[in-house]
Amino acid sequence: MSTNTTPSLTNAALGQAVRTYLCQCGGPIFFRNSTCLACCTPLGYHPEKARLLPLKPVEKSDTWTLWDDDGPTYRRCANLHTPAACNWLVPSSLEPKHQGLCRACRLNRTIPDLADPKHLDNGELWGRVELAKRRLISALLVMGLPVASRETEDTKRGVMFDFLRSESKGPHVMTGHNDGLITLNIAEADHAHREAARQAMNEPYRTLVGHFRHEIGHYYWDRLVWDTPWLEKFRALFGDENQDYAASLKESYENGPRPDWPQHFVSAYASIHPWEDWAECWAHYMHMVDTVDSAQSFGLTIDSSLIEFTPFTADWLYQCEHPDSERFLAFLNRWTLLTMMLNGMSRAMGQHDFYPFALPHEAVTKLHFIHLLVLASREPADSDPDGGPAPIEAATPDFSPIASQSQTQSSISATTPHKN
């Protein structure tokens, strides 16, 4: 082991999900808030700006403008006062078209029955599911990826969600993806149920946001890889997806993952089939980007000279000659330093490791492949399904290093069953 410092890169003029926000009163506000807890100012998340913003009312009931802008007016999502507690904004001009639902909520096809007397906790579980889904959708929009309702906006290539619950006398609800439909068993929002499933399946990690990131990976494989020039590149790296999926799954469940999976895959489940390898790598890519964005937003500092660490080198990447390779490599090494620090902090609190995974050479290559695909697949400026401006003001993930001590930011604040 040797002590190394990763390359210091200046901030590129590229997009980043800002995960810390301030109210007009100067107090910190958070992604899930609909009201400032300090001054009671109403808040709304603006998906096109990727910001949680303070609001001020206009004369018309339930209509708002941004606190520092007397321009466009907005309504708050129709799900604000439901258990979903959605704090996203809808432009007033589009509110009737989408029945008052925001860009995240109108992706739903089926929600839990909130009046079911047998499941009085459906509302609580749905609220947790929706919060995780909004985290997913906000990140996808910042990444510049296509996000549209298969029900109302893009009936051929859009995405939609069914949030279901298994009944004692009915079929078991499997979390998975099939042709743009992502199904989630809302029992995954029950912490005890999810932890029991994690232990039963010998998983190091199982969360709602992890489920969403994995399943949306299957969707984007269909959308961005299948029947495109990327398909043969995918097969050369991940393997041939035409191999029998059901047989591969059966083999894994009966005999366990292949013994050498840690040397080749990001997780044991990734070793089952090329589709699952892709979805697991996609989920990890989103874990990495959103975590680094959050650390950057909080101005988290890392003095890499204090950590014993052998950095990844360019020969691990998919295309080391790509113009973006140095920036991605710096991001990857900063991510590694960050997780080493956060794992140590988790252990200090007696918790599971923050990131209980190691990245073998082949997984790093696949992550870089996904990164290049994301860059190549960014939506053009006129791609908003409502014909509006670009989804996010700057839509490419920012892979600048996490702030060093001299760079600290001032801001705060076939259906495939799931496994992640």
N, C-alpha and C positions, 0 to 999 in steps of 0.2 A: 504494500500500500504506500502511496506517496501523496503528499499534500500538494494540491493544485488549485489554481484560481482560474475559473472559466473566463472566456473572453468578455471584456466589457464592451457592450454595444450601446450606441446612442439610441434614444427612442425613435422608432420609425414612425412615419405619418400613416399609421395603420390603426385599425379598430381594436378596441378592447372593451370587454364588458366591465363597466364600473360597478362594483358591488358595495360601495359605501356612498351614503347620501346625506345631505343636510337639509333641514327644514328652513323656511324663511326666518325663523327665530334663531337660527344658528345651531340648534340641537341636532344630534344624530337621529336619523330615521332609518328603518330597515325594510328590506325587500317585501316583507309580508304586511307592513303597516298600511292602514287606510286612514289613520289619524295620527298626528304628532302627539305623543304622550306628554310632551312638555307644554305645548301651547294650544293643543286641540285643533290646529289647522288641518282641514281635510287634505288628503294626499291621493295621488294617483300615479300608477306606473304607466309611462308613455312608451309603448313598444317600439315606435319608430325612433325615438331618441335614446332608448335603452337607459332611462333614468326614472327614479321615483321622485316626483316633483310636488311641491306644495301648490294648492289650488285656491282660487277665489271665486265666489259665486257671481253669476250674472243675474239679470232681472228674472229671466225665465227659470222656473222651478227646476231644480236638479240639473242645471246646466252650469258649466264651469269654464274658466280660462286658467291658463298657467299663471302663477303668482306674478311673474315678471314679464308677462306677455299678454297684451290685450287683443291678440289676433284670433286664431281659430277657437271655436268653442267645443267642449267635449261633454259627453255623458259618462258616468261611471258604469262599469259593466253591470248588466242585469243580475249577475250572480253575486253582487256585493253583499246583499242581505240574505243570502242563503248560507248553508254550512260551508260552501266553497269559499266564501269570504274573499271573492276576487276583487282586487284593488286596481285592475287595469282600466285604461281609458279607451273610449270609443269616440271617434270624431262625430259630432252631432249630425253631420250630413249623411253618415253611414249607419246611424243607430237604427232607423226603421228597416233598412235592408237586411240587417243581421239580427233582428229581434232584440237589439240591445246588447248582444254578446260581443265580447272582445275577441282579439285574434287567437287567444288561447282557448277560451271557452267554446267558441263555435266549432272547434275541432271535435267536440264530443258527439257521438251518435247515441250512446246509452249511458245514463247515470243511474246510481242506485235508487231504489224505491225508498224515498224518505218517509213514507207513511206506513211502511211494513211493520206491523206490531211485533213480529218475530225478531226483528233486527233493529232495535231502537238505536243502536250505535252506527247505523249506516251513514248518518249525517257526519258524525265525527270522523269516521274512516274516509269518507269522500273528501272532507276538508283537507286531510293530510295528503291524499292522492293529488288533489288539485294544486296544492302548494308545490309539490315535487314536479308536477307537470309544467307549471308556470316557470319554474327554474329551468327546466329543459328547453321550453319554447323560447325563452328570453335568450338563452345561449345560442340556439340555432339561428335566430334572427341576427345576432351579432356576427355569427360566422358567415352570414350571407347566403344561407342555404334556403331552398324553396320550402315554404311552410304555408299550406293552404288546405282548407277543409275539402275532403272528398265528397261530402254531402252537398255543399253549396257553392264552392269556388272552383275546384278542379276535379270534376267527377271522374276523370280518367287516371290522374296521377297523384291526387291529393292523399292526405292521411286523415284517419278518423280513429276515435277511441271508444271502446266499450268497457265500462267499469261494472263488473258483475261479481256475484257472490255465489258460491256453491251452496246448494240446498241439500238437506240430509237425504231426501228421496230423489234427488236429481243428479245429473252428471256433474263430475268435478270440473270446475272452471280452471282451465289452464291459461297461464299468462303466456302470450306469444304474439306473433305477427303473421298475417296472411293477406297478401295482396293489398297493402295499404291500410288494413284494419289491425290496430293494436288492441289486444284484449288484456286487461289486468284484473286479476282476482283481488278484490279490495281487502280480503283478509290479510294481504301483505302489509296493509297499513296498521294492523294490530301488532304492536311491538312484541308481545309474548309469542304470538303465532309465528312471526317472522324469525325471531331468535330461535324458536324450536326447530323451524325448517332449516335454518342455517347450520345448527349443530347436527341435525339428522343427516344433512347432506355433506357434512365435513367441509363447509365453506369458510374461508377467512373473512368474507365480506358479503353482506346482503342488505341493501337499502332500497327504498322506493325510487330514489333518483337513479340508482344503479339499474334497476329494472327498466326504467324509461330510456336510459341511455343505450342499454343493450338492444331493446326492441326497436328503437328508432334507427339503430344501426342496420337491422335487417331491412327496414323500409328504404333507407338510402342505398343499400346494395341494389335493390330492385330499381331504384330511381336513377342512380348515377353510374352503376357498374354494368348491370345486365344489358346486353345488346348495344354496348358502346365500345369504343376502342380500348377502354380500360379493362375489358373482360379478360383478354388473353394475358395481360400484365398481372391481373389478379390471380389467374390460374397458375402462372409461373411462380408466384410468391406464396399463395395460400393453399394451392392444390385445386383439383378438379371438383367443383361443386356437384357434378353429376353422379358422384358415388352415392350409393344407397344411404339416404339419411336415416331412415328407420332402423336399418341394420346397424349403422354406426352408433346410434343412440342405445339400442338394445345391448350391443357389445360393451359399451361404457357402463351402463347400469348394472350389468351382470358381473363384469370382471374388473370394473374400476378403470380409471384413466391409464393411458400408457405410462409405464414406469419412468420414461425419460422426458416426460412433459416439461419439467422445469428448465431443461436445456434448450427448449424449442418454442415454448408457448407462454403467453402472458398469464394464463390460468389453466387449471386442470380441465375445466369445461371447454376451453378453446381447442383442446386436442381431439374433441369428438369428431368434428367435421369442418371443412373449410368455411361453411356458413357461420358456424359458431365461433370459429377463430376470428373471422371478420368482425362479428358483432361484439365479441369481447374486446378486441383491439379498438374498435370504434368507441365503446364505452370508456375505455381507459384513456383514449385521446381526449374525450370530453371531460373526464375527471381532471386530467392534467391541465387543460386550458382553463377551466373554470376555477380551479384551485389557485393557479398562478395569477389569474386575473384578480381573485379575491385578495391574495397576499399583496399584490401590487397596489390595489385600491386602498388597503390599510397602511401602506407605507412600510410593510414588514421589511426589516433589514437582515441580510445574511452576510456575515464576514466569513467567507469561505476558507480563510487561512486557519480558522479554528477547527475545521472538520477534516479528518483523514478521509481522503476520497480520490479514487482514480477515475478521471472523467472519461466519458464516451468520446470516441474519435470519429472522424469523418467516414472511415471505412465501414462503420456500422450502418450508415444511412442507405436508403434505397437509391438515391442519386446524389453522390457526394459532389458532383460537378454542378448541381442545380444552383442558380443564383441565390436561392433562399436557404441553402444548406447550412451556411455558417450561423445564421440567425436561429434556425431550428436546433442546431447542435448546442448553441448557448442556452436556449430555452430548456432543452433536455437535461443538461448538466445542472442548471439552476433548479429544475424540478427535483432532481435527485438530492441535491443539498437540502432543499426545503423539506422533503419527506423524511430525510434522516433526522432533521431537527424536530419535526412534528411527531415522528414516531417516539423520539426520546421524551417529548413532553407528554404524550399519551401514556407512556409507561410510568412516568412520574405520578400520574393521576390514577394508576392502577387500571387503565383502560386498554382495550385492544389497540394494536398498532393502527395509526391513522391510515397508512397505506401498506397493507400486509402482503406486498408482492415484490418480486425482483424481475428486472427486465433483461431477459437473455438477448443475445445478438439478433436472432431472427425476429423477435418481437419489436425491437427498436427499428429494424428495417421496415416492418409492416406499419408501424406508427408513422414513419416518415412517408410511406406510400399514401396513407390516409390523409396526412397533412397536405401533400401535393394535390391529391384529388379534391380536397376541400377548396384549396386555392383556385383550382381550375374550374370549379363548379359554382363559384359565386354568382348569384343572380345579378343581371344587369340593373341599371338604375331605375328602369321603368317596370320592374317585375312585381311590384306590390299587386296582389290579386284584385285590389280595388282600383288599380290604375293610378295610385298616388306616387309619392316620391320613393326613393330607395328605402328598403326596410329599416336600415340603420345608417346613421350619418357616416360611419366609417366601418366597414363590415368585415375586415380581415382580422383574425386573432393577432393580438400583439404579443410577440415572443421576445420582447426586450427583457433583459435580465431583471429579476426582482431587485428592488432598489438596494444598492449598497449603502453603507452608513453615510456616504457623502451625497447620495442621490435620493434620500427619503422623501416621498411625496407628502404633501401637506393635507391632502384630502383624507377623510375618514369615511368614516362610516362603514307450397305445402306448409302447414302451420308449423312454426318452429318453437317448441317450448322454451321458456326463458330460464336462464341461469346467469346470475351475475352477483 
